[in-house]
Amino acid sequence: MNLSVFMTGLLTGLSLILAIGAQNAFVLRQGLRGEHVLAVCLTCAVSDALLILLGVTSFG
């Protein structure tokens, strides 16, 4: 594995996760309120995983 390719992918993924978008703001707001935290986090994590899987498998 090429280290520069790995670091590029890692930093790109990290920049997408750290950006405060609508979904992240919603999760933070629900977490601070303490309302449905597990359901919100689980729903967002599963939907993100499915979208990533769809993007990776559809790329070819």
C-alpha positions in Angstrom: 0.0 0.0 0.0 1.3 3.4 -0.9 1.4 5.7 2.2 0.6 8.9 0.2 -2.5 7.4 -1.3 -3.6 6.1 2.2 -3.0 9.5 3.8 -4.9 11.3 1.0 -7.9 9.1 1.4 -7.8 9.3 5.2 -7.6 13.1 5.2 -10.3 13.4 2.6 -12.6 11.3 4.7 -11.8 13.2 7.8 -12.5 16.5 6.1 -15.9 15.3 5.0 -16.7 14.0 8.5 -15.5 17.1 10.4 -17.4 19.6 8.2 -20.4 20.8 10.1 -23.3 20.2 7.7 -27.0 19.9 8.3 -26.7 16.3 9.5 -23.9 16.9 11.9 -25.6 20.0 13.3 -28.8 18.0 13.8 -26.9 15.2 15.6 -25.1 17.8 17.8 -28.4 19.6 18.6 -30.1 16.3 19.6 -27.1 15.2 21.7 -27.1 18.5 23.6 -30.8 18.2 24.2 -30.5 14.6 25.2 -33.5 13.6 22.9 -33.4 10.3 21.0 -29.6 10.3 20.9 -29.2 6.6 20.2 -31.8 6.5 17.5 -30.5 9.6 15.8 -26.9 8.4 15.9 -27.8 4.9 14.7 -29.9 6.2 11.9 -27.2 8.6 10.7 -24.4 6.0 11.0 -26.4 3.4 9.0 -27.4 5.9 6.3 -23.9 7.1 5.9 -22.5 3.6 5.8 -25.1 2.6 3.1 -24.3 5.7 1.0 -20.5 5.0 1.3 -21.1 1.4 0.3 -23.2 2.4 -2.6 -20.6 5.0 -3.8 -17.7 2.5 -3.5 -19.5 -0.4 -5.3 -21.0 1.8 -8.0 -17.7 3.5 -8.8 -16.6 0.8 -11.2 
